[in-house]
Amino acid sequence: MERWCGVLRVPLHSNSSTFHRVGASLCLSPETRTLSVPIANAIFFCGDRVEGTGNPVIEKLSDLQKLSEVVVSKFGSFINAWIIEASVFNGPCAVYKDFIPSVNQYGEPRSYHPNGFPASTSTVSLLSTCLEEVKKIISGGEVYSPSCCFHQPKTFILGFSKGGTVLNQIVTELGFSNIESNVNSAEEICIVPKTKEALLNSISEIHYVDVGLNSTGAYLTNHDVFERISKRLVEGASRLRFVLHGTPRQWTDKRRDWIRKEKDKMMVLIESEGDKCEGKLEVMSRYYFADKPPNMQMHFEIIESLDVS
């Protein structure tokens, strides 16, 4: 599969005064060199900036273009990868104020609630804006839909480090969203979801990648949300898989022991609700570099080591 790759700087929407940097690696039709409908969109939310370390591993895995290549290598060449940075940074701290309704000046969440569906709405808007920008860059801008694609692309959501806060907000919104059918005619199949409902209903995998905060809220521990997600699945929503990936950097930090406790509680909540929906809700955890002392390099290195199977 041929690809278009690049890093875009785009507004969240046409009237926005804030811009996001987005790394993209998108499927192209080899025959027409136009954008192709992928099997899935993998959306990766970045964390805080870590600069001046001089560590080549950290520098490489802080590069949006390199990250898009890694994500494609994990999920396969028939997916689109979107690597999203926060629009605002307070020093090194990512502040996802467009996605999370209540954050402090350092981007730490005060709460997660579904009012206004900001994370799903912002994600859809940003992907649509990026797609239009890429169409301008690619001559003609037509969309080629391969014959093998008879359904809307799935969505895989990944949150790295503080990017996990966006996942928590998306999961909260998912719990309060309506179920809509993803069965559409071929003419309606889209490269990216066009509505928040389409996005939320297309999510099949959610990957927490070494998430952590200097406050509580790194993992979602709201029982009501997972109860609602279980109910959605019983009522016909597509199956959903959570994978919690971690390193000693986050899961054995004695100064921030709440991270591991939150992770463990989230696991228990999902497992208990999964029993109610005939296996349509899954959760698993994967621990990396268990035999090494915690350090910053492993925090980034986990991205290359991810097992998403």
N, C-alpha and C positions, 0 to 999 in steps of 0.2 A: 504493500500500500504506500503510495506516494503521499507526501505531507506538505502542508504549509506551516512554517514555524516562524514565530516572531514574538516580540514584546511590545505591547500596546500601552499607550497612556490615554485613557478614555474617561469621560465624565460618567457618573452613575446614570444620568439621564440628560436629555437635551438642555434642561434648565439648571443643571447642577453646577455649583461653583467648586466642588471638590472632584478630584481625579484619582482614579485607581490605576496602578500598574498591573497589567495582566500578561502573564506568559501563556502562549497558546501553541499547541501542536495539533493540527487539524487534518482530517482525512481529505485527500484529493482523489478525484477520479483519474486513473492513469490514462484513460482515453481522451478526456476533455480538459483535464487540468483545472476543473472547477470543483468547488466544495462538494463533498460527498456526505450523505447521511451516515453517521456512525452507528455502531451497535450500542454504544453507551457514551455518555459524557462523564468524565472523571473530574470533579471540581475540588481543588486543593487550596485550603485557606492557610496562609503563612502565619508565622508568629512574629515576635519582636525581632528587631534588627540586632545582629551581633557583628560589630565592626572592629577592625584593628587588632584581631587576634593573631594575624600572620599565619593562621592554620589553613593549609590548602584545602583540607576536607571541608571545613566550615565555610570557606569562601566559595568553593564549588557548589555546595548544597544550599547556598544563599542566593544563587543565580537563578532567576526565573526561567530562563531558557533551558538550563541544565535540569531543573526540577521537572519541567514538562517532559523532557526526554526520559527521565527516570520513571515518571508516572506511566508513560506509554509502554515502557519496558515491563512494567508490572502487570498491566491489564490487557496488553495486546495491541497490535497495530491497527485494529479496526475501531479503536475508541478515539474520541477527542479529549485532550487534556487542557484544563484551564487552571492556571496558577494565579491566585488572587492575593494581592497585598492590601492591607488596610489603606484607607485614603488619608489617614492622619497618623502621624507619629509624634509622641511627646518624648523627645530625645530618642532613645532606642525602643520605646514602648509603643506597640501597635494599638491603635484605638479604633475599634470597629463600630463607630458610632452610627453608621448607616444601617447596620445589621442587628444591633442589640439595643433595645429601647432604653436601657438604663446602665450606663457605665461611668466610672469615675475618670479623672484626668489621666490615669495610667492605663485605661482600657480594661480595668477589672470590673466584672459585672456586679451590679447591685442586686439584680434579680433577672429572672427569665419569665416572660409572660407573652401570650400570643397576640395581644392587642395590636391591630394594624398589620400583623404578619410582616414585620420589617425585613427579616432575614431572607425569606423566600421571595418577597417582592423585589428586594435589592439585587438578589442573585439573578433573577430573571431579567431585570432591567440591564444589569451589567453585561450579561452574556449576549443579549440582543444588541446592545450598543457595540460590543466587540465584533460580533458577527457582521454588522453593517460596515464597520471599519475595514474588516478583512475583505469584504466584497468589493470595496472601493479599490483596494490594493491589487486584487486579482482581476485581471482584465475580464470584462463582461459581467462577472458577479452572478452568473446563473448557478443554480443548485442542481446537482446531478444525484438522483436517488437510485442506488444500485438495486437490481432486481431481488437481491437476497433480503432486503429490508422491508418487511411487511408490517412492522409495528413501530411505535414510537421508541426512540432510544431510551434505555434505562439510564439511571443516574447513580453514580458512586460519589459519595461525599467524604472528603478527608480533611481533618483538621490537625495541623501540626503545632505543638506547643500552645501558645495563646490562641491560635486558630481554632482550637477545640471549643472556645466560647461560642463561636458562630455555630458549630455543630449543636451545642446545647440549645441554642435558640431555635435552630431549624427543627430539632426533635420536638421541642415544645410546640411549635407551630403545627407540626405533623399530627400531634395528638389531638389538636383542636380543629383539624381540617376535615372537609367533606370528601367522601370517596367518589371519584369520578372514573368512568370507564376510560381505559387507554386504547380501546379499539377504535381505530379511525380508518377512513379510506386512504389509499396510497397517496392521493393528492394532498391530504392533510398532514402527512408525516413531515415533521420539522427537524432541522438540525439540532436546535436547542428548544427547551420548553418555552412556550409563549405566555403562559400564565402561571401564577403561583400555585394554582391547583394542579396544573399539569406537572410542574416541577415536583411537588410533594408526592404526588401519586406515582411518579416514575422512580423514586428513590428505592433502591434495592439493597445497597450496602452503605454502611456508615463506619468509617475507620478513624478511631482516635489514635493519633500518632504522638506518643510521649508528651501528652498534654500536661500542663501544670501552671499554677499561678502562685503569686505571693499572697494570695487571699483565698478564701473558699470559693467554690464554684467552678473548679476545673472539670468536674464530671457532673452530670445531671442526676440528682437524687430525689426528684419529685415523683412520688408513687403515683399520683393522679395522672401524670402524663403517660407513664408506661401502661397504666390501666386502660387509658383511652386508646393508645396504640393497639393494645391487645384486642380491644373491642372492634376497632376498625378492621383488623385482620379476620376476626370471626365473621364480620359482616361482608367480607369479600375482597378486601384490599390485598394487593400482592405481597408475597412473603418479604421479610425484612431481616437482614443480618447485621449485627454489630460486631466489630472486632476491635478490641482494646489492645493496642501495641504499646509496650513500655520498656524502659531501661532503668538501671539502678539510679541514674541521674534524677528521676522523678519518683520512682516507686519505693526507694529506700532512703529518701532524704529525711533524716530525723528532725531537721529543723522545720520541715513542712510535712509532718506525718499525716495531715488531713488529706493529702493527695491520694495516698494509698487507701485510706479509709473510705474516701468518696468513691474510688474505683471499685472497691469491694462491695460497697452498698449498691452501686449501679448494677453490678453483675448479679447480685441477689434479686434485685427488683425485676430485671429483665428475665432471669431464669424463672422466677415465680409466675410472671405473667405469660411467659412462653408456654407454660404447662396448660394454659387455658385455651390456646388457639392452635392445637394440633400440630405443633412444630413449625408454624409459619413465622415465629419470632425466635431468632437464634442469637446467642452471644457467646463469644470466646475471647480469651486473653492470650497474648503471645509476649513472652519475656525475652529480651535480647541482651547480650553481653553480661549475662548473669554472673560470670566469674571474674568480672573486671570491676575495679573501683570506680565510683561515679566520676564522670568528667564531662566537659562541654562537647568534646568531639563526638562521643557516643550519642549525645542528644541529636546531633545532625546525621550521624552515620546510620542511624536506624532507618532513615528514609531510603537509603540504598539497600538495606537489608530486609525491608518489608516483605513478609510472606502474606500475600492477599488471597491465597488459595482457600 
